[in-house]
Amino acid sequence: MSDVTTSGVPERGGPGVPLAWRMGAWVVAVAAAVWGAWLVGRLGSRTSITAGILLFMVALAALAVAVAGRTYGPSEEGPLDLSVRLGIGVLGGALGGLSAVAVLWLIGVVHIPELLHVSLGLHVDVGRWFLGAWNGAVWGFLLGVAFPLLPGRSAGARGALFSLVPSLWSLFFVFPARGVGVFGWRMGALSFLVVLFINLVWGAVASGCLGWAGATDLAPVDRLPGEA
């Protein structure tokens, strides 16, 4: 957050880390995280797990530079500053996760997977609802961080673009780890379409909440005095 003067008026933040350095830090963070996940998930040896953990640490350090290198606060970012984005991102992401589970149950009721020849596990119980809300909140936190960096004029467009991130994570990491192959091909050649659609629902709800937080005159998150 930006500093606040004794008079209660937010000061303008410093220049922060140069853009080129922050973009490079994003590249390092993603590359290190993906490489670390591959070492831990695919090789599984003691050495590879140690190397994977070290790469995760590198990814976190690079992410800290990429995220914390910007200046923050209402004076710099407007009403939809970092504190609002994180809070609304988590809540909206959880709501989006619950919406995605509801849509998953609905497409099972109308037998869409059978039409696509896809054998996804569509049994919805209490655990599935909880897991949907939890995963949605985690991805919503990341959406809140990345929201101003995403291209697109509307919140919906940004949410649709970001929804590709959890989709690719499922298709390239979660599904292979569960033994159903990349893109979940063992569950059906069109499994990826269901995954993309479900995460698109999540992205629409989560980004819609962020869009509301930026447009409404109401204060979705309480602020300190002077942080109008």
N, C-alpha and C positions, 0 to 999 in steps of 0.2 A: 504494500500500500504506500501511497505517497505520504510524505511528511506533512504534519499539520502544525501551523504556527501557533503561538500563544494566543493570537486573536481569534483562532478557530477557523481560519480560512486555509484551505489546502494549498500548499505550495506546489509549484511545478516540479516534476521529478527531474532527475538527472538524465543525461543522454543514454545511459545504459550501455550494454555491449553492442558493438556495431552489427548491423544486419547480416553482413557476410559471415561473421563468426557465429551468430545464432543459427543461421541456415546450415552452416557446416556442422554445428553441434546436433541439429536435428538428424542429419544424415548419419553421423556417428552413432547417435542413440539408437536409431532404428536398425542399423546394420549390426551393431553389437548385440542388441536384444535378439534379433533373428538368428544370428550365428550362435549365440549362447543357447537358445532354445533348441536349435538343431543338434548341438553337441550333447546336450543333456538328454534329449528325446530319442535320438537315433543311435548314438554310440553307447552311452550308458556306462562306460568304464569309469573307474575312479579318477583317472587323469582327466577324462573329458568332462566329468561333472565338475571337477575343480576349475577347469578352464571356463566352463559355462558360467559358473558363479562369478568368476572374475570379470567375464564379459558383461554380465548383468550389472555389476558394480560400475563398470565403465559406462554402460548405457544410462544408469541413473545419474552419474556425474555429468555426462553430456546433456541429459535432459534438464538437469538443474541449470546449466548454462543457457540452454535454449529457452527455457521458460522464465527463469529469474533475471535474464539479461534485459528484459523489457522494463519500461517504467509503467507503474500501475497506479490505480486510483481513479476516482471520478473526475478529477481535474484533467487527467490524461486520456481516459478511455470513455468518458461519458457515463450515463446511468448504468450501462451494462459492463461494469468493471469486473475484475477478477473475482472478488468476493461473491458478487451476485452470480456470476457464471458458474462458479464451483457449487454453490448452494443449490441453485435452480437446476444445474446439470445433474447433480446426484438425485434430486427429487424427481425431475422430469425423466431421467434415465430409468429410475425404478418404475415409474408409471408406464414408460414405454416398454419395459420388460414384461410387466403384467399384461399390457395390451398385446404384445407379441405372443404370449402364451395363450391368450384368449383367441387370437386369430389362428394359432396353430391348432387349437381344439376345434374351431369352427370349420377349418378346411378338412379336418378329419371327419367331421360329422357329415359333410356334403360329399365325401369320398373323392376329393380331388387327387390325393396320392395314388389311389387305384387307377384313376384315369391317366396319370403320368407314369404309371408302373414304378412307383417309388415306395419303398418299404421303410419309411421313417417311423421311429417310435413315437407315436402321437398320444400315448396314454398320459393324461393330465391328472396329477394328484397334488396333494399339499406340497410335497417336495418340489414338484415342477414349478409351482407358483412361487415358492420361496427362492428357488434358484434363478428363475426368470427375473425377479425383482433385484436380486443381488447382482447378477451379471449386468443387468441394465444400469444399475447405479454405478458400477465400476466403469463401464464404458461411458456413462453420462459424465462422470468426473473428467475423463479424458476429453470428451467433447467440449466441456466447459473450458478446458485449458486451450484447446486448439481452435475454438469457435472463431475468434477474430482473424485467424490465419487462413481459414478456408475460403476458397473462391466462391462467388455466388452473391447475387444481390439480395436474395430472400433467405430467411432462416430455414425454410423447407429445402431449398437447393443445397445449402450447406449440410443439413442433416442427411439428405440423400447421399451426398458425396462421402460423408464420414461413415455412413452405414456400411460402406464397402470394407472398412477396416475390420470390424468384427466378422463380416462374412468371409473375408480372406483368411482371417485367423482360424475360423472353423474349418474351412475347406482345405487349408494347407497344413494345419497343425493338429486341431482337435480330432478330425476324422481319421487321419493316419494313425494317431495315437490310440484310437479305439479299434483299429484293425479293419476299417471299412474303406481304406484307400483314399488317395488324394481326390478331392471333389466328392467324396462319398460314393464313388462309382459302384461299389458293391451293393449299395442300397438302391441303385437305379441310376441310369445315365442322366436323368433330369433332376437329381437330388439338389444340385446347386441352385436351381431355379427357386425351390422352396426356401432354401437358406437365404438367398438374396431378397426374396419377398418378405420373409419374416423380419429380417434386419432392417429392411426399408420401412416397415411399420414402426419398428422401434425408433429409427432415426426421425421419422415424421413427428412422432409424439414428443420425443426428447427435444428436438430443435424447435418444435412449436412452443414448448414451455419457455425456452430461452428467448424466442421471438416475442412472446408475451411480456416477459420480464423487461425487455428492452423498450417496448412500446407503451406499456401501461403507465398511467400517472400515479398509480399506487406504488408504494415501496414494498417490493416482495421480500426484501431483506432489510432488517433494521440497520441503521448506520450510526456511527458516532457523531456527536455534535460537530458541525462544520464540514461533514461529508455529504452535502446535499447533491 
